[in-house]
Amino acid sequence: MNTERMPTRGATILEPSRKLPVTGAYDVIVAGGGIAGVAAAVAAARNGMSVCLLEKTCALGGLATLGNVTMWLPLCDGHGRQVIGGLPEELLKLSVADLRRDNQSARFIGIPPCWQPGGDPEERKRIRYRVDFNPASYLLALEKFVSDAGVKLLYDTRVCAVRHKSNLISHLVVENKSGRSALACRAVVDATGDADICFLAGEQTEALDTNVLTGWFYHLQENGLSINQLSNAYSPSGTQDGAVGPFFRGDDAEQVTAQILGTRDLMRKNLADIRTRHPDADIQIVSLPTIACFRMTRRLVSSFSLGEQHMHGWFDDAVGLTGDWRKPGPVYAIPWRALCGVNNRNLLVAGRCISADTTVWDVTRAIPTCALTGTVTGMASALAVQQSDGDAHLLSVSDLQCRLKGQGFLLDPGLVASLPE
Ligand SMILES: Cc1cc2nc3c(=O)[nH]c(=O)nc-3n(C[C@H](O)[C@H](O)[C@H](O)COP(=O)(O)OP(=O)(O)OC[C@H]3O[C@@H](n4cnc5c(N)ncnc54)[C@H](O)[C@@H]3O)c2cc1C
């Protein structure tokens, strides 16, 4: 065998430069069609923008649908006060719009009666405003939602490079069935979950070695469908303390593959255990996650990172509020600065990769907060295009806050303050 022709691992090869066709031009391009990306794309389109949504898989919803992560966590603070409204609330309602009746074993559970119009305010202090959805129904609903908003959707399309004009991103380079091409844009929202665009565009990012084996799946038993929330223990503090390894950072191909294969092994074992416990039942696995299930991979390190010490604090540039799904009480205001690229002035970041430190990432990565930051960045990118040709550093934050309130956001300092005991 002639080994001279085969480059060794670690060597480099030169890729020839080539001319790329520009196959589209949009006011706003949203990279990633998870919950954050859907919210961003629809918000930008509703605010008058031409929008293209790029998704590397062939479905919308990201972890929420392809990962079977089906708990839409609360829009309230756990003390009876709703803190998230507007488009994120619409997205919660959409997730159960097709539900005919609750199904406890599959965990398809609609809006609690106390959170429906005219519901009992005292009950709202005990029962949180959340639902559990059917991921397949939600996937279908999200596609229609995006298309009804006039968003151009490109599936099977991965963003793999960015081009700049001074400190603005001028094009996203994509690869799909048509080959490699460029899409021109005035503003970009990174909703890839993994801060891929931030990384490609030279923003500072951070990733931690703290992801575990996890993957929720459904199985069929005689009495119907059951969800199995399979996961090794993880640490909410973004460390390995109290968590069960092996651990993964999740930002390279080897790790992504190892986490998926390891999780599938865990599923095989788990399924065998269930069959042992129910020897007379015909138990069949029916739906596996088809996306890598990482809770937190790479995220932006912006000029401001939200942390636990900001609980109940107000910011002049607050653009949204969120409760804490883990316990009643805490409310956080999310500042505009945590969603903005530093070196790329027309780059906004939404979803689980916003600038938040390890003390609150377990809150900001939840679906409601991802929908919230998606909506903000969609609206903000529209405003930036209208006010400053896409430069988000120049937009008027008070105009953005006004627009958010006009579109149902509960941006009230009184809601952030802690309630007297
Ligand atoms: C095991 C597990 C359990 C969880 N449980 C819950 C729960 O019960 N409730 C809850 O609220 N949250 C839960 N979460 C967290 C929550 O599901 C996610 O953090 C949230 O859905 C993330 O939304 P997102 O839109 O930011 O990112 P994602 O859902 O990750 O979506 C990102 C999208 O971008 C696409 N993409 C990535 N890179 C590119 C690229 N380069 N080009 C084009 N497209 C790209 C991906 O394919 C994906 O569709 C859980 C997470 C995990 C892993």
The ligand as a Tripos MOL2 file, in Angstrom:
@<TRIPOS>MOLECULE
LIG
   53    58     1     0     0
SMALL
NO_CHARGES

@<TRIPOS>ATOM
      1 C1        -32.4260   15.7640   28.2640 C.3       1 LIG1
      2 C2        -32.9690   17.1490   28.2640 C.ar      1 LIG1
      3 C3        -34.1210   17.4170   28.9960 C.ar      1 LIG1
      4 C4        -34.6540   18.7110   29.0000 C.ar      1 LIG1
      5 N1        -35.8190   18.9310   29.6620 N.ar      1 LIG1
      6 C5        -36.4590   20.1000   29.5090 C.ar      1 LIG1
      7 C6        -37.7760   20.2680   29.9690 C.ar      1 LIG1
      8 O1        -38.3760   19.3690   30.5340 O.2       1 LIG1
      9 N2        -38.3840   21.4710   29.7630 N.ar      1 LIG1
     10 C7        -37.7360   22.5250   29.1880 C.ar      1 LIG1
     11 O2        -38.3020   23.6120   29.0750 O.2       1 LIG1
     12 N3        -36.4830   22.3820   28.7420 N.ar      1 LIG1
     13 C8        -35.8460   21.1910   28.8590 C.ar      1 LIG1
     14 N4        -34.6060   21.0110   28.3200 N.ar      1 LIG1
     15 C9        -33.9410   22.1600   27.6980 C.3       1 LIG1
     16 C10       -34.6080   22.6060   26.4140 C.3       1 LIG1
     17 O3        -35.2060   21.5310   25.7610 O.3       1 LIG1
     18 C11       -33.6180   23.2260   25.4370 C.3       1 LIG1
     19 O4        -32.6260   23.9540   26.0900 O.3       1 LIG1
     20 C12       -34.3470   24.1490   24.4700 C.3       1 LIG1
     21 O5        -35.3730   23.4240   23.8090 O.3       1 LIG1
     22 C13       -33.3390   24.7350   23.5250 C.3       1 LIG1
     23 O6        -33.9700   25.4420   22.4910 O.3       1 LIG1
     24 P1        -33.0610   26.1930   21.4180 P.3       1 LIG1
     25 O7        -33.9900   26.6480   20.3580 O.co2     1 LIG1
     26 O8        -32.2040   27.2020   22.1040 O.co2     1 LIG1
     27 O9        -32.0330   25.0940   20.8850 O.3       1 LIG1
     28 P2        -32.2510   23.6900   20.1750 P.3       1 LIG1
     29 O10       -33.5140   23.0640   20.5680 O.co2     1 LIG1
     30 O11       -30.9740   22.9590   20.4040 O.co2     1 LIG1
     31 O12       -32.3800   24.0830   18.6290 O.3       1 LIG1
     32 C14       -31.2800   24.4760   17.8600 C.3       1 LIG1
     33 C15       -31.5830   24.1360   16.4070 C.3       1 LIG1
     34 O13       -30.5060   24.6250   15.5940 O.3       1 LIG1
     35 C16       -30.1640   23.6470   14.6240 C.3       1 LIG1
     36 N5        -28.7570   23.8950   14.2750 N.ar      1 LIG1
     37 C17       -27.6790   23.7230   15.0690 C.ar      1 LIG1
     38 N6        -26.5680   24.0980   14.4320 N.ar      1 LIG1
     39 C18       -26.9380   24.5160   13.2070 C.ar      1 LIG1
     40 C19       -26.2300   25.0420   12.0720 C.ar      1 LIG1
     41 N7        -24.8950   25.2060   12.1020 N.pl3     1 LIG1
     42 N8        -26.9410   25.3710   10.9560 N.ar      1 LIG1
     43 C20       -28.2970   25.2020   10.9180 C.ar      1 LIG1
     44 N9        -29.0140   24.7010   11.9590 N.ar      1 LIG1
     45 C21       -28.3490   24.3910   13.0980 C.ar      1 LIG1
     46 C22       -30.4090   22.3270   15.3430 C.3       1 LIG1
     47 O14       -30.6170   21.2700   14.4300 O.3       1 LIG1
     48 C23       -31.6700   22.6360   16.1690 C.3       1 LIG1
     49 O15       -32.8560   22.3540   15.4660 O.3       1 LIG1
     50 C24       -34.0140   19.7480   28.2890 C.ar      1 LIG1
     51 C25       -32.8700   19.4780   27.5450 C.ar      1 LIG1
     52 C26       -32.3530   18.1860   27.5310 C.ar      1 LIG1
     53 C27       -31.1280   17.8980   26.7000 C.3       1 LIG1
@<TRIPOS>BOND
     1     1     2 1
     2     2     3 ar
     3     2    52 ar
     4     3     4 ar
     5     4     5 ar
     6     4    50 ar
     7     5     6 ar
     8     6     7 ar
     9     6    13 1
    10     7     8 2
    11     7     9 ar
    12     9    10 ar
    13    10    11 2
    14    10    12 ar
    15    12    13 ar
    16    13    14 ar
    17    14    15 1
    18    14    50 ar
    19    15    16 1
    20    16    17 1
    21    16    18 1
    22    18    19 1
    23    18    20 1
    24    20    21 1
    25    20    22 1
    26    22    23 1
    27    23    24 1
    28    24    25 2
    29    24    26 1
    30    24    27 1
    31    27    28 1
    32    28    29 2
    33    28    30 1
    34    28    31 1
    35    31    32 1
    36    32    33 1
    37    33    34 1
    38    33    48 1
    39    34    35 1
    40    35    36 1
    41    35    46 1
    42    36    37 ar
    43    36    45 ar
    44    37    38 ar
    45    38    39 ar
    46    39    40 ar
    47    39    45 ar
    48    40    41 1
    49    40    42 ar
    50    42    43 ar
    51    43    44 ar
    52    44    45 ar
    53    46    47 1
    54    46    48 1
    55    48    49 1
    56    50    51 ar
    57    51    52 ar
    58    52    53 1
@<TRIPOS>SUBSTRUCTURE
     1 LIG1         1 GROUP 0 **** ****
